[in-house]
Each structure stands twice: as structure tokens, then as C-alpha cells.
């Protein structure tokens, strides 16, 4: 996801949910990295992980 603007996607004080399918590495870990985007600094309010 590049230059995602949560305010543009959901609006003021509105939740935005994004779903991704990923695979863990050989140690069972999922790496999540954030870099500064065009709109503002990245932030996250929650992560939910489901195992298949």
C-alpha cells in the first residue's frame, strides 16, 4: 500500500478496515513496516491476525 490516506478513505473519526492475505516467514513471523507517506506520518490503531 503506497500513500494511503486514512482521512480521504474514511473521513473524520471514521474507522477504515483493510484486509491482506500474507504468509509468515520460516520462523512464523509477519513483518510490518511503515514509511512516511505523502499525506502524513503513518499510524495504526489495531492489528488482528487469523491463522488458517
MODELLER restraints for C-alpha pairs under 7 A, 6 or more apart:
rsr = mdl.restraints
at = mdl.atoms
rsr.add(forms.Gaussian(group=physical.xy_distance, feature=features.Distance(at['CA:3:A'], at['CA:37:A']), mean=4.95, stdev=0.5))
rsr.add(forms.Gaussian(group=physical.xy_distance, feature=features.Distance(at['CA:3:A'], at['CA:38:A']), mean=5.76, stdev=0.5))
rsr.add(forms.Gaussian(group=physical.xy_distance, feature=features.Distance(at['CA:5:A'], at['CA:39:A']), mean=6.29, stdev=0.5))
rsr.add(forms.Gaussian(group=physical.xy_distance, feature=features.Distance(at['CA:6:A'], at['CA:16:A']), mean=6.84, stdev=0.5))
rsr.add(forms.Gaussian(group=physical.xy_distance, feature=features.Distance(at['CA:10:A'], at['CA:16:A']), mean=5.58, stdev=0.5))
rsr.add(forms.Gaussian(group=physical.xy_distance, feature=features.Distance(at['CA:24:A'], at['CA:30:A']), mean=4.94, stdev=0.5))
rsr.add(forms.Gaussian(group=physical.xy_distance, feature=features.Distance(at['CA:34:A'], at['CA:42:A']), mean=6.31, stdev=0.5))
rsr.add(forms.Gaussian(group=physical.xy_distance, feature=features.Distance(at['CA:35:A'], at['CA:42:A']), mean=6.67, stdev=0.5))
rsr.add(forms.Gaussian(group=physical.xy_distance, feature=features.Distance(at['CA:36:A'], at['CA:42:A']), mean=5.86, stdev=0.5))
